[in-house]
Amino acid sequence: MYSSPLLFPVKLEGKNIIVLDETLLPFKEEYIEVDSLKKALEVLGSMKTRAFGQVLLFFYSCVLFKEYSPSHLSQEFKRVRSTFAFEFLAELVEEEVKRAKTIQEAVDNFIKGFDSLRRKRAKRLAQILPPFPKILTICNVNGELLYLYEELKKLNKSCLFYVSETRPYLQGTRLTFWELRKNNIPVYLVCDNQVAQLMKEKKVNCVVTGADRSTTKGSIINKVGTYALAKLAKYFNIPFYALVQYPEDIDIKSIEIEERPQEEVFMFLEEDFSEVEAVYPSFDVVEKCLVTQMINIR
C-alpha cells in the first residue's frame, strides 16, 4: 500500500484544524494549527495548502466556526482565492447536513465518500491508459497518482511518470516528485520548458492532470501551464486526461482567474525583486476540444 500525507493534507483534531505546510516540503514535514477563521484565510492565501487541502480547510472551517454559515464562509474563502468554487462547496455542505445529524457528521461522511470515489476514479483511468503508460503530469493531485499506480500494477501495466517542475511554486518538484519517489515509483523530474522535446521524442504517451474546476460542456480550469500541455498534446497526438469532480453548468469565460502577487515569480531568488514588474495568473483554461476525456469523480 502506497501512502502520502498529501492524500489528506488537512485534518481536524479537537478544536484545531491541522494543516500540512506544503510550502516546506520536501525538506520539512510540518503542520500549522488553525484555530480561527482569520488564521484559516491566512493559510489559504499564503499557499500553505491548495487543491484538495483547501477543500478540507473549508469543510473543517464549517465545522469549527459555527458562528458563520457555510455560505458566508464561502464568500470569505472566495475573497482570498477567487478562482476556486467555494460557493459550490457551501452548497454541498448544506445539502449533506439535511441527511446528517450534525455538520461534523455531514463533513466526515463527505470526506470518507470522496476518498472512495478517488480510488474508483483511479481504477477507471488505469483501465483506459495504454499497456505501458508514460505519464506526464503537472502540479499535484493530492496523492491520487499513488492510487493510479496501485491500479496499474493490478492490471500488470508497468508505468513511468514525468513530473513537470510547475513554476513558480514548484508543486510538481516539491510535492508530486517527492511523494512518488518516497514510494519508490518510477519518476523523472522535468523542467517546464522541456515538455515539447519529450513529446517529440515519444517519451510521453499520455498526459494526466487534475482540475480545480470543470464545466458540463467539457472544459477545465487548472494550474497555469496546463493549457500549454494540452496544446502540445494535441499537436503530438497524445491523449490528455483530466481528473475532475462536480462539473458546473457555467460559462468558462465568466470565471475570474486569480492573479497572484508578482513577487512570487521571483520567490526562489535571494535579491529583492519587489519593484520589478512580473505577471502571475495562477490558473488557465483548457477548452473541451483539447481534452481527450474527463475522468469524473462520480
Beta strands, then each sheet from edge to edge (+ up, - down):
strand 1: 10-13
strand 2: 16-20
strand 3: 31-34
strand 4: 134-137
strand 5: 160-164
strand 6: 187-190
strand 7: 206-209
strand 8: 213-214
strand 9: 220-223
strand 10: 240-244
strand 11: 283-286
strand 12: 293-296
sheet 1: 1+ 2- 3+
sheet 2: 6+ 5+ 4+ 7+ 10+ 12+
sheet 3: 8+ 9- 11+
end
